Amino acid sequence: MESISNEVYNKTLIDIEDRIATLGGNELSTYGLPQTFRSGSNSLPTAVIRETSYDIQALSEVRQREGRIFFLDALGGTGKTFITKLLFAQVRQHQDIAVAVASSGIAATLLPSGRTAHSTFKFPLNLVASDMPSCNITKSSDQGQVLQMCHLIVWDECTMAHKRALETLDRALKDIRDCHAPMRGVTLLLLGDFGQTLPVIPKGTRADEVQACLQTSTLWHHVTILSLNTNMRAQLHGDQMSKKFAQDILTIGDDDLKYKVFPNFKENYLNHNWLCERAILAPKNLAVTKINQQLMHSLPGNLQTYKSVDTVPDTNEVANYPLEFLNSLEHPGLPSHILSLKVGAPVMLLRNLEPPRLCNGTRLVIKKMMSHVIEATILSGCGKGDDVFIPRIPLTPSGGQTLSVAGLLLEEPCFSHGQLYVGCSRVGSKTNLFAYAPQGKTRNIVYNEVL
């Protein structure tokens, strides 16, 4: 057999890396493969070049340093992660500073040196508590100097952010940079899809959620809207049926859902790749807890139970807050009092511990359980395969991001805009999406005014 030329070998690696990148993956070196060598002619997939030339427009604005705001309206699977990485590489090639942020920790791991927006810009925890919230950044601080010198900010999942976050960033840049241009001379690229979930407003109405969207911000009239429409994920799967999900996904039963998503669970639960590519999603925590308990009991081995700290610091208040009452509370933003686990159980982090390896949304599998420490193997992200120790940090068996097989448990209908859409968009093919709804139908909430 003739030896493969270096050129053919490199082109093959580039093709593989492009396909992985459009699915939201990382560079080949992350997976133990050789690093590719790219010239200007093969830096971008042909389909993406045909789809948009926004990167050239954005780069032009970065170099002019006049400050512009772009919103890239990108559906899931259209290749925005790959294009963002390319844009960062081109900006940093000229020794310019680019800052990458996202509204969630797990999305930030997909960006070059990405962090959450709250962490990077030092936003207050509650943006709506004040009419004019401010960033806790000074000119002389390290972060302040970065913002003085940066030329590009990319903000992924911006549609989940409250409009006050964008306005707070604008005011912070005004204080830090001596410039009167929009965004004070920084080019801001917002990434998102308003069809997905909007800013979370506790006990808020539809009007409250819509009013919190970026589209109602005083800065939105400065935004230039770009779009990505071609679903690269569906194209790469080569599945024509992926273009449209059929209505018959709601015809399966509750018990069938577990076996459709996790067939032969006892035989396959030790296969980490098999676990990582499937999940059952539900709109409410109560349904998630129910399905978690069912799957947990189907695993072999002993069940170990961990309990949260339930000591009342002020002894004078003990009578007012009985332990039984505290332990019965199920707050949406807090984990349950009792956490039951088995070796081999898939779990998900609920906090950012060590970005980018351990973020809110990172999936792991339990390897060993001790009294105060849990040893687990990372299933997703840049730390995939690493063993880590979790010191009594809340975990819960749950879903994932991009999946090969997904199930929707719709005993109760979705209660907010974008929830059903996000659930259905986790997979690229309708044949791998299953759902259970008691009446064979469910309600899809859509706020047309934000689309």
C-alpha positions as CSV (number, residue, x, y, z in Angstrom):
1,M,0.0,0.0,0.0
2,E,1.3,3.4,-1.0
3,S,2.1,5.8,1.8
4,I,-0.4,8.7,2.3
5,S,1.1,12.0,1.4
6,N,1.4,14.7,4.1
7,E,-0.9,17.0,2.2
8,V,-3.7,14.4,1.8
9,Y,-3.3,13.4,5.5
10,N,-3.6,17.0,6.6
11,K,-6.6,17.7,4.5
12,T,-8.3,14.6,5.9
13,L,-7.6,15.8,9.5
14,I,-8.9,19.3,8.6
15,D,-12.2,17.8,7.2
16,I,-12.6,15.7,10.4
17,E,-11.9,18.8,12.6
18,D,-14.4,20.9,10.6
19,R,-17.1,18.3,11.1
20,I,-16.5,18.0,14.8
21,A,-16.4,21.8,15.2
22,T,-19.7,22.4,13.5
23,L,-21.2,20.0,16.1
24,G,-19.8,22.1,18.9
25,G,-16.7,20.0,19.5
26,N,-13.1,21.0,20.2
27,E,-9.8,20.8,18.3
28,L,-8.5,17.3,17.3
29,S,-5.7,17.5,19.8
30,T,-8.4,17.4,22.5
31,Y,-9.2,13.9,21.3
32,G,-5.6,12.6,21.0
33,L,-5.3,13.2,17.3
34,P,-2.5,15.2,15.5
35,Q,-2.9,18.9,15.2
36,T,-3.9,20.3,11.8
37,F,-2.0,22.8,9.7
38,R,-4.3,25.4,8.1
39,S,-3.7,27.9,5.4
40,G,-6.0,30.8,4.6
41,S,-7.7,28.8,1.9
42,N,-8.9,26.0,4.1
43,S,-9.8,27.9,7.2
44,L,-13.6,27.8,6.7
45,P,-16.0,25.1,5.5
46,T,-17.5,25.8,2.0
47,A,-21.1,25.6,3.3
48,V,-20.3,28.3,5.9
49,I,-18.7,30.6,3.4
50,R,-21.9,30.3,1.3
51,E,-24.0,30.9,4.4
52,T,-22.5,34.2,5.6
53,S,-19.6,36.6,5.3
54,Y,-20.2,38.2,8.7
55,D,-16.7,37.4,10.0
56,I,-15.2,39.7,7.4
57,Q,-17.6,42.5,8.4
58,A,-16.9,42.0,12.1
59,L,-13.1,41.9,11.5
60,S,-13.4,45.1,9.6
61,E,-15.1,46.8,12.5
62,V,-12.6,45.4,15.0
63,R,-9.7,46.9,13.0
64,Q,-11.4,50.3,12.6
65,R,-12.1,50.4,16.3
66,E,-15.2,52.5,16.0
67,G,-17.4,50.1,18.0
68,R,-20.3,48.2,16.6
69,I,-22.8,45.7,18.0
70,F,-23.7,42.7,16.0
71,F,-26.3,40.0,16.9
72,L,-25.7,36.7,15.2
73,D,-29.1,34.9,15.1
74,A,-28.0,31.3,15.0
75,L,-30.1,28.2,15.4
76,G,-28.6,25.1,17.1
77,G,-26.3,23.2,14.8
78,T,-25.6,26.1,12.3
79,G,-21.9,26.2,13.0
80,K,-21.7,29.4,15.2
81,T,-19.2,27.8,17.5
82,F,-16.8,27.0,14.7
83,I,-17.1,30.5,13.2
84,T,-16.6,32.1,16.6
85,K,-13.4,30.2,17.1
86,L,-12.2,31.2,13.6
87,L,-13.0,34.9,14.3
88,F,-11.0,34.7,17.6
89,A,-8.0,33.1,15.9
90,Q,-8.0,35.9,13.2
91,V,-8.3,38.7,15.8
92,R,-5.6,37.3,18.1
93,Q,-3.3,36.6,15.1
94,H,-2.9,40.4,14.9
95,Q,-2.1,40.6,18.7
96,D,-5.4,42.2,19.4
97,I,-7.3,41.2,22.6
98,A,-10.6,39.4,22.3
99,V,-12.8,38.5,25.3
100,A,-15.2,35.5,25.2
101,V,-18.1,35.2,27.6
102,A,-21.4,33.3,27.8
103,S,-24.5,33.4,29.9
104,S,-23.9,29.9,31.3
105,G,-20.8,28.1,32.4
106,I,-21.2,25.1,30.0
107,A,-21.5,27.4,27.0
108,A,-18.4,29.3,28.0
109,T,-16.3,26.1,27.8
110,L,-17.0,26.0,24.0
111,L,-15.4,29.4,23.5
112,P,-11.7,30.1,23.4
113,S,-10.7,31.0,27.0
114,G,-14.4,31.6,27.7
115,R,-15.9,32.5,31.1
116,T,-19.4,33.5,32.3
117,A,-20.5,37.0,31.7
118,H,-21.2,37.5,35.4
119,S,-17.7,36.4,36.3
120,T,-15.9,38.4,33.6
121,F,-17.8,41.7,34.0
122,K,-18.4,41.5,37.7
123,F,-22.1,42.0,37.4
124,P,-24.1,42.2,40.7
125,L,-25.8,38.9,41.6
126,N,-29.3,40.6,41.2
127,L,-29.4,42.9,38.3
128,V,-32.9,44.0,38.9
129,A,-32.4,45.1,42.5
130,S,-31.1,48.4,41.3
131,D,-32.3,50.8,38.6
132,M,-28.6,51.5,37.6
133,P,-26.5,48.4,38.4
134,S,-22.8,48.7,38.0
135,C,-19.9,46.4,37.4
136,N,-17.4,46.0,40.2
137,I,-14.4,46.8,37.9
138,T,-12.0,49.8,38.2
139,K,-9.7,51.2,35.6
140,S,-6.6,50.2,37.6
141,S,-7.7,46.6,38.2
142,D,-6.5,43.7,36.0
143,Q,-9.9,43.2,34.4
144,G,-10.2,46.9,33.9
145,Q,-7.0,47.0,31.9
146,V,-8.1,44.1,29.8
147,L,-11.3,45.9,28.9
148,Q,-9.3,49.1,28.1
149,M,-7.2,47.2,25.6
150,C,-9.7,44.7,24.1
151,H,-11.1,45.1,20.6
152,L,-13.7,42.3,20.5
153,I,-16.2,40.9,23.0
154,V,-18.2,37.8,22.0
155,W,-21.2,37.0,24.2
156,D,-22.8,33.6,23.6
157,E,-26.3,32.7,24.8
158,C,-27.0,36.4,25.1
159,T,-30.8,35.8,24.7
160,M,-30.8,34.3,28.2
161,A,-29.3,37.5,29.7
162,H,-31.3,40.3,31.2
163,K,-31.2,43.6,29.1
164,R,-29.7,45.3,32.2
165,A,-26.6,43.2,31.8
166,L,-25.9,44.7,28.4
167,E,-26.7,48.2,29.6
168,T,-24.5,47.7,32.7
169,L,-21.6,46.6,30.5
170,D,-22.0,49.7,28.3
171,R,-21.8,51.9,31.3
172,A,-18.7,50.1,32.6
173,L,-16.9,50.5,29.3
174,K,-17.9,54.2,29.4
175,D,-16.2,54.6,32.7
176,I,-13.1,52.6,31.8
177,R,-12.5,53.7,28.2
178,D,-12.2,57.4,27.0
179,C,-14.4,57.0,24.0
180,H,-17.9,58.1,23.0
181,A,-18.6,55.6,20.2
182,P,-21.2,52.8,20.7
183,M,-19.8,50.2,23.2
184,R,-17.0,52.7,23.6
185,G,-15.1,51.5,20.6
186,V,-15.3,47.8,21.3
187,T,-16.9,45.5,18.7
188,L,-19.5,43.4,20.5
189,L,-20.7,40.2,18.9
190,L,-23.9,38.8,20.5
191,L,-24.8,35.1,19.8
192,G,-28.1,33.5,20.4
193,D,-31.5,32.4,19.4
194,F,-34.6,34.1,20.7
195,G,-36.6,30.9,20.0
196,Q,-34.9,29.4,23.1
197,T,-35.4,30.2,26.7
198,L,-35.5,33.9,27.7
199,P,-34.3,35.6,30.9
200,V,-35.6,33.9,34.0
201,I,-37.9,36.2,36.0
202,P,-39.0,34.5,39.2
203,K,-42.8,34.5,39.4
204,G,-42.8,36.8,36.4
205,T,-45.5,37.1,33.8
206,R,-45.2,36.9,30.0
207,A,-44.9,40.7,29.9
208,D,-42.1,40.6,32.5
209,E,-40.1,38.1,30.5
210,V,-40.5,40.0,27.2
211,Q,-39.6,43.3,28.9
212,A,-36.4,41.8,30.2
213,C,-35.2,40.7,26.7
214,L,-32.3,42.5,25.0
215,Q,-34.7,43.6,22.2
216,T,-36.3,46.1,24.6
217,S,-33.0,47.6,25.6
218,T,-32.2,51.2,24.7
219,L,-29.1,49.8,23.0
220,W,-30.9,47.5,20.6
221,H,-31.3,50.1,17.9
222,H,-27.5,50.1,17.6
223,V,-27.5,46.4,16.8
224,T,-26.8,45.0,13.3
225,I,-28.6,41.6,12.9
226,L,-26.9,38.8,11.0
227,S,-28.1,35.2,10.7
228,L,-27.0,31.6,10.2
229,N,-29.7,29.4,8.7
230,T,-28.1,26.2,7.3
231,N,-28.2,23.4,9.9
232,M,-24.7,22.0,9.6
233,R,-25.5,19.2,12.2
234,A,-28.3,17.9,10.0
235,Q,-26.2,18.1,6.9
236,L,-23.4,16.2,8.4
237,H,-25.7,13.4,9.6
238,G,-27.0,13.2,6.0
239,D,-30.5,12.7,7.3
240,Q,-33.2,14.3,5.2
241,M,-35.8,13.5,8.0
242,S,-33.9,15.8,10.3
243,K,-35.4,18.9,8.7
244,K,-38.8,18.2,10.3
245,F,-39.8,16.5,13.5
246,A,-43.0,14.4,13.1
247,Q,-46.0,14.7,15.4
248,D,-45.9,11.0,16.3
249,I,-43.1,11.5,18.9
250,L,-45.8,12.0,21.5
251,T,-47.4,8.6,21.1
252,I,-45.1,6.5,23.4
253,G,-45.9,5.7,27.0
254,D,-44.3,6.8,30.3
255,D,-42.5,3.5,30.9
256,D,-41.5,3.2,27.3
257,L,-39.6,6.5,27.5
258,K,-37.0,5.2,29.8
259,Y,-36.4,2.1,27.7
260,K,-36.3,4.1,24.4
261,V,-33.7,6.5,25.7
262,F,-31.8,4.0,27.9
263,P,-32.2,0.6,26.3
264,N,-30.5,-2.3,28.2
265,F,-29.5,0.2,30.9
266,K,-28.0,-2.4,33.3
267,E,-25.7,-3.7,30.5
268,N,-24.6,-0.4,29.1
269,Y,-24.4,2.0,32.1
270,L,-20.6,1.4,32.4
271,N,-20.1,2.6,28.8
272,H,-19.3,6.3,29.3
273,N,-19.8,7.3,25.7
274,W,-23.2,5.6,25.6
275,L,-24.2,7.5,28.8
276,C,-22.9,10.9,27.6
277,E,-25.0,10.9,24.4
278,R,-28.5,10.5,25.9
279,A,-30.7,12.1,28.5
280,I,-34.4,12.6,29.5
281,L,-35.5,16.2,29.8
282,A,-38.5,17.6,31.7
283,P,-39.8,21.1,32.3
284,K,-40.0,20.8,36.1
285,N,-37.7,19.5,38.8
286,L,-40.4,17.2,40.2
287,A,-40.5,15.1,37.0
288,V,-36.7,15.0,36.8
289,T,-36.5,13.7,40.4
290,K,-39.1,11.0,39.6
291,I,-37.2,9.6,36.6
292,N,-33.9,9.9,38.3
293,Q,-35.1,7.7,41.2
294,Q,-36.4,5.1,38.8
295,L,-33.2,4.9,36.9
296,M,-31.1,5.0,40.1
297,H,-32.9,2.0,41.5
298,S,-32.3,0.0,38.3
299,L,-28.5,0.3,38.8
300,P,-26.8,-2.6,40.7
301,G,-25.0,-1.9,44.0
302,N,-25.7,-0.2,47.2
303,L,-27.5,3.2,47.4
304,Q,-25.6,5.8,49.4
305,T,-27.4,8.8,50.8
306,Y,-25.9,12.3,51.4
307,K,-27.8,15.0,53.4
308,S,-27.3,18.7,53.2
309,V,-26.1,20.7,56.2
310,D,-29.2,21.7,58.2
311,T,-27.9,23.5,61.2
312,V,-29.4,26.8,62.2
313,P,-26.5,29.2,63.0
314,D,-28.5,31.4,65.4
315,T,-29.5,29.2,68.3
316,N,-32.2,31.7,69.2
317,E,-34.0,31.0,65.9
318,V,-34.0,27.2,66.2
319,A,-37.6,27.2,67.5
320,N,-38.7,29.2,64.5
321,Y,-37.1,27.0,61.9
322,P,-37.6,23.3,62.8
323,L,-35.2,20.9,60.9
324,E,-38.1,19.0,59.5
325,F,-39.4,22.1,57.9
326,L,-36.0,23.2,56.5
327,N,-35.4,19.7,55.0
328,S,-38.8,19.7,53.3
329,L,-38.1,22.8,51.3
330,E,-37.7,22.3,47.6
331,H,-36.5,25.7,46.2
332,P,-36.0,25.9,42.4
333,G,-32.5,27.4,42.9
334,L,-31.3,24.9,45.5
335,P,-30.6,21.1,45.4
336,S,-32.8,18.7,47.4
337,H,-31.9,17.9,51.1
338,I,-31.2,14.3,50.2
339,L,-28.9,13.1,47.5
340,S,-28.9,9.4,46.7
341,L,-26.2,7.9,44.5
342,K,-24.7,4.7,43.3
343,V,-21.4,3.9,41.7
344,G,-21.8,4.2,37.9
345,A,-24.6,6.8,38.2
346,P,-24.4,9.7,35.7
347,V,-24.6,13.1,37.3
348,M,-24.3,16.8,36.4
349,L,-22.6,19.6,38.2
350,L,-24.8,22.5,39.3
351,R,-22.0,24.9,40.1
352,N,-18.8,26.3,38.4
353,L,-16.0,24.7,40.4
354,E,-12.9,24.7,38.1
355,P,-13.7,26.2,34.7
356,P,-13.4,25.1,32.0
357,R,-13.2,21.5,33.2
358,L,-15.8,21.6,35.9
359,C,-18.7,24.0,35.1
360,N,-22.5,24.2,35.7
361,G,-23.7,21.5,33.3
362,T,-20.5,19.3,33.2
363,R,-21.6,15.6,33.2
364,L,-19.7,13.1,35.3
365,V,-20.2,9.4,36.3
366,I,-19.7,8.3,40.0
367,K,-16.6,6.2,40.5
368,K,-16.3,6.1,44.3
369,M,-18.2,7.5,47.2
370,M,-16.7,8.4,50.6
371,S,-18.2,10.2,53.6
372,H,-17.3,13.8,52.6
373,V,-15.8,13.3,49.1
374,I,-17.1,11.9,45.8
375,E,-14.7,10.6,43.2
376,A,-16.1,11.0,39.6
377,T,-15.0,10.7,36.0
378,I,-15.7,13.6,33.7
379,L,-17.9,12.6,30.7
380,S,-18.1,15.9,28.7
381,G,-16.0,18.9,27.9
382,C,-12.3,19.5,27.8
383,G,-11.6,17.4,30.8
384,K,-13.3,14.3,29.4
385,G,-11.9,11.1,31.0
386,D,-10.3,12.9,34.0
387,D,-11.0,11.7,37.5
388,V,-11.8,14.4,40.0
389,F,-12.8,14.7,43.6
390,I,-16.0,16.6,44.5
391,P,-16.1,17.7,48.1
392,R,-19.8,17.7,49.1
393,I,-20.9,19.8,46.1
394,P,-24.6,19.4,45.0
395,L,-24.9,16.9,42.1
396,T,-28.0,15.6,40.4
397,P,-28.5,12.9,37.7
398,S,-29.8,14.9,34.8
399,G,-29.6,15.8,31.1
400,G,-26.9,17.2,28.8
401,Q,-26.3,19.5,25.9
402,T,-26.0,18.0,22.3
403,L,-27.3,14.5,22.5
404,S,-27.6,11.5,20.2
405,V,-30.8,10.3,21.9
406,A,-33.2,12.4,23.9
407,G,-36.5,11.9,25.7
408,L,-39.0,14.5,26.8
409,L,-41.0,13.8,29.9
410,L,-44.1,16.0,29.5
411,E,-46.4,14.9,32.2
412,E,-46.8,18.6,32.8
413,P,-46.6,20.9,29.8
414,C,-43.8,23.4,29.3
415,F,-44.5,26.6,31.2
416,S,-42.2,29.1,29.4
417,H,-41.2,30.3,26.0
418,G,-38.6,28.2,24.3
419,Q,-38.5,25.2,26.6
420,L,-40.1,22.7,24.2
421,Y,-38.0,24.0,21.3
422,V,-34.8,23.6,23.3
423,G,-35.7,20.1,24.3
424,C,-36.5,19.1,20.7
425,S,-33.3,20.7,19.3
426,R,-31.0,18.6,21.5
427,V,-30.8,15.9,18.8
428,G,-30.2,16.0,15.0
429,S,-32.7,13.3,13.9
430,K,-36.3,12.8,14.7
431,T,-35.8,9.1,14.9
432,N,-33.7,9.6,18.2
433,L,-36.2,11.9,19.9
434,F,-38.9,10.4,22.1
435,A,-41.6,12.1,24.2
436,Y,-44.3,11.1,26.7
437,A,-47.4,13.3,27.1
438,P,-50.5,11.8,28.9
439,Q,-53.0,13.1,26.4
440,G,-50.8,12.4,23.3
441,K,-50.4,16.2,22.9
442,T,-48.7,19.1,24.7
443,R,-48.7,22.8,24.8
444,N,-45.9,24.8,23.2
445,I,-45.5,28.3,24.5
446,V,-44.1,30.8,22.0
447,Y,-43.8,34.6,22.5
448,N,-44.1,35.8,18.9
449,E,-43.2,39.3,19.9
450,V,-39.5,38.3,20.6
451,L,-39.0,36.3,17.4
